[in-house]
Amino acid sequence: MTTDQITEDPDDIVDARGATCPGPLMDLIGELRAVETGTIVALLSDNENSTTEVQEWTDQADNEVTALVDKGGYYRIHVKKL
């Protein structure tokens, strides 16, 4: 699920702005492996590929994108660990 609004505060933030792909996704995966089920992690990325890569990975890994917002210059993607 993706939305253009953020309805929940994240438990943690991964700031991957300035990183090239697949860096932002790898940073997100590393953080999600370290947190408990139910945790929401926000990924900040200025790489447009992150929007599709994160969605594809969460579908395969059985996690959930709860928000995807274009903040004008970077994307804020919330992922909930299921």
FILUM-390431 format. One line per 2 residues: their letters; for each residue x, z, y of C-alpha. Coordinates in steps of 0.1 Angstrom, whole numbers, plus 2048, in hexadecimal, padded with zeros to 3 digits. Layout:
a) X:Z:Y  ...
END
This chain:
mt) 800:800:800  80D:7F8:823
td) 7FE:801:844  806:7FC:868
qi) 801:821:870  814:840:865
te) 7FB:85B:85A  813:874:84B
dp) 834:884:855  851:87C:83D
dd) 864:898:82B  885:886:831
iv) 892:868:844  8AC:84E:839
da) 8BA:83C:858  8C8:81B:84B
rg) 8C7:809:86C  8E5:7F2:86F
at) 8EA:7EF:849  8E8:7CD:838
cp) 8D3:7C7:819  8D2:7D6:7FF
gp) 8E0:7F4:811  8BF:802:81F
lm) 8AE:7FF:7FD  8CB:80F:7EB
dl) 8CC:82C:805  8A6:831:7FF
ig) 8AA:831:7D9  8C6:84A:7DB
el) 8B1:862:7F0  892:85E:7DA
ra) 8A6:867:7BB  8B0:887:7CC
ve) 88D:893:7D6  86F:8A1:7C3
tg) 850:88F:7BA  837:88D:7D7
ti) 853:88B:7F2  84F:871:80D
va) 86F:861:81A  86F:84B:839
ll) 888:82E:839  892:821:85B
sd) 8A0:7FE:858  8A6:7E1:870
ne) 8AA:7C9:854  88A:7B5:84F
ns) 891:7B0:82A  88C:7D5:825
tt) 867:7D1:829  863:7BB:80B
ev) 880:7CA:7F6  872:7EE:7F9
qe) 84F:7E3:7F0  85B:7D0:7D2
wt) 871:7ED:7C6  855:807:7CA
dq) 83E:7F1:7B6  858:7F0:79A
ad) 862:814:79C  83E:822:79E
ne) 843:831:7C1  82C:829:7DF
vt) 831:81B:801  819:82F:817
al) 822:820:838  835:802:845
vd) 837:800:86B  84A:7E7:881
kg) 858:7FE:89C  865:7E1:8B1
gy) 88A:7DD:8A8  888:7EF:886
yr) 86F:7F7:86A  863:819:85F
ih) 85A:819:83B  84B:838:82A
vk) 84F:83B:805  83F:856:7EF
kl) 851:85F:7CF  837:860:7B3
END
